[in-house]
Amino acid sequence: MFLAPSREGRDLLIVGRAASVQFSRPIRFRVIRQLDWITYDGWVWLDGYELDGQGDAVARRSIFVMMAGLRPPPTAAPRSKPTRSAAIPHVSQDRRLGRVPASPQRRAEPGRRTSEHR
């Protein structure tokens, strides 16, 4: 039984306890190739990379796993473009009425003293 190659030639899998007892904590694994070593029925040696949360390779590994326990990663919902209303920042009530709250970064008008210019 061989892994069906993906279009890119590299499969991303979740390898957990169902694949082998050595994986008590599931890992994400990018398959480079399936090794053609003789094993028990339903078991395979896979060569590839363990991935971190961002999808970057952290270790190259050869793992011995049961094919039936391998899972594809969950598919993320496609991100939609933000709508025009979501892209517009919230405008406070004071600005809509023409009142702008004073900020500490506003400069003093000429001839007017503030606590910053003593």
C-alpha positions in Angstrom: 0.0 0.0 0.0 1.6 3.3 -1.1 0.6 6.9 -0.5 -1.1 8.5 -3.4 1.2 11.4 -4.4 -0.3 14.9 -4.3 0.0 17.4 -7.2 3.0 18.9 -5.5 4.5 15.5 -4.7 4.5 16.2 -1.0 1.7 15.3 1.4 1.0 17.0 4.7 -0.3 14.6 7.4 -1.3 14.7 11.0 0.5 11.8 12.7 -0.9 10.9 16.1 -1.4 8.0 18.5 -3.7 6.2 15.9 -0.6 5.9 13.6 1.8 4.8 16.3 2.1 4.8 20.1 5.3 6.9 19.9 3.2 9.9 18.9 1.3 10.6 22.1 1.4 14.3 21.0 0.3 14.6 17.4 2.7 16.2 14.9 2.3 17.7 11.5 4.5 15.9 9.0 5.5 16.8 5.4 6.2 13.6 3.5 9.2 13.6 1.1 8.8 9.9 0.2 7.7 6.5 1.3 10.6 4.2 1.9 10.3 0.8 0.3 11.6 -1.1 3.3 9.9 -4.4 4.2 7.4 -4.0 7.1 4.3 -5.5 8.6 1.1 -5.3 6.6 -0.4 -1.8 6.8 2.7 -0.2 8.2 5.2 2.0 6.3 8.4 4.0 6.8 8.0 7.6 5.8 10.8 10.1 5.2 10.0 13.8 5.7 9.9 16.8 8.0 8.2 17.6 11.3 6.6 21.0 11.0 5.9 23.6 13.7 2.7 25.7 14.1 3.7 28.1 11.3 4.5 25.3 8.8 8.2 25.6 9.0 10.4 22.4 9.1 11.9 21.8 12.6 13.4 18.3 12.1 13.9 15.8 9.4 12.6 12.4 10.4 12.0 8.9 9.2 8.9 7.5 10.9 7.4 4.0 11.2 3.6 4.4 11.2 0.4 2.5 10.5 -1.2 3.8 7.2 -4.8 3.6 8.7 -3.8 6.0 11.5 -2.6 8.8 9.2 -4.9 11.8 8.8 -4.9 14.8 6.5 -4.7 18.2 8.3 -8.0 20.0 8.9 -8.8 22.4 6.0 -8.9 26.0 7.0 -11.9 28.0 5.9 -10.9 30.3 3.0 -10.3 33.8 4.0 -12.5 36.3 2.3 -11.5 39.9 1.4 -12.6 42.5 4.0 -15.7 44.4 3.0 -15.6 48.1 2.5 -17.3 48.7 5.8 -14.8 46.4 7.7 -11.9 48.4 6.2 -13.2 51.7 7.4 -12.0 52.5 11.0 -14.6 53.2 13.7 -15.3 57.0 14.0 -16.1 58.2 17.4 -19.2 60.2 18.2 -17.1 63.2 19.1 -15.6 63.4 15.6 -18.9 63.1 13.8 -20.1 66.1 15.8 -17.0 68.1 14.9 -15.5 67.9 18.4 -12.0 66.4 18.4 -10.7 65.2 21.8 -7.4 66.8 22.8 -4.5 64.4 22.6 -1.1 64.8 24.4 0.7 64.9 21.0 -1.2 68.1 19.8 1.1 71.0 19.6 0.3 74.2 21.4 -0.8 77.1 19.4 1.7 80.0 19.1 1.5 82.3 22.1 -0.3 79.7 24.2 1.6 77.9 26.9 1.0 74.3 28.0 2.4 72.2 30.7 5.0 70.8 28.3 6.5 74.3 27.6 7.4 75.6 31.1 
